[in-house]
């Protein structure tokens, strides 16, 4: 299965609702405390290398942050380290708040 490098928040929501993906939030804990997507897993960007072996290689991982910059770097890192089923969620939680769930605070 070819997995795109980047998807938009609407596609991410569709994949999550279908049960076909894991949403990985790479923001900092203080950002996560302000706004989060229900069901997401927090692993701050700096902890990703240490947690690499814990990430499920058999699942589509959707990586997101505030607007998509950090998560794109994490997506590229994970793909370079043997996890091909990884996609960046373009626009991050900011786009999620605007397009998917307006109850998620913007900051």
N, C-alpha and C positions, 0 to 999 in steps of 0.2 A: 504494500500500500504506500503510495507516494503521499507524504505529509508536507503541506506547504510550510515554507519558512515563516510566513506571517499570515494571520487571519484577522478579520475585524471582530468587534465585540458581538455583533449579531450572530455570526457564525460560531463564535465561542459559546454563546448562550445556547444555541441549537445543539451543539455537541454535548454540552453539560446536561441539558434536559433529556437527551437521548441516552445518557449514561455511558457515553463513549470516551470520556476524557477526565483528566484530573487537573484542576485549576491550582497552579502554584504561584503564590504571591511572593515576590522577591523584594518587597519594600521593607522598610525598617519597622520595628515594633510600634514606635510612636505614630507612624503613619497608619498602620493596621488598626490601631486603637481609635483613630478618627473615622476611618471608612473601610469597610470590607465587604466582600461578596460572600454571601452565605455559602458554606461548604468549601471555601478555599482553604488551602494549607499555606501557612506562613513559613518560609525559609528565607531569611534575609540574604541578599546577594552575596555578601562576604562569607556566608556559611555554606554556600553551594558546593565548593570543592570538597569540603569535609563530609558532606552529606551525599555525595555522588553515588556511593554504593547502596544507599538506602532508597534511591529513586527507582520506581518500577519501569523496567525496560520494555515490558509488554503492554504498556498503556500509553495512550496519546497524552502527552503533557502539554498543557496550555500555560505559558509563562506570562505573567503580567506584573506591572509596577504602576507608577502614577500616570505616565503618559506614553510609555513604550520604549524609552531609551535603554534603561538598565535591563529590562526584560529581553530586549533584542540581543544584548551582549551575553546574557545568561543562556539564551536559546542557542546562540552560536557556540558557546563554550560546551554546552551539553552535547550538541551534535558532534563537535570535534572530539568528544570523549566517549563516543560509543553509544549515544542515545539518539537514534535517527527519528524517532516519533515525537518530535518536539516542535511546537509552533509558538511564535511570539504573538501576543494579543495586542495588535496595534491600537494606540490610543489609551491603553491601560484603564485604570479604574475611573479616570476622568471621563473617558468616552462611555464607559459602562454606565456611569451615573446619568449622562446625558441621553443615551440611546436605549438602555435596557431597564434601568431601575432608578427613577428620580429620588427614591427614598435614601439612596446611598449619598452621603454628603460629599460635596466638592470642596477641595482645598487648594 
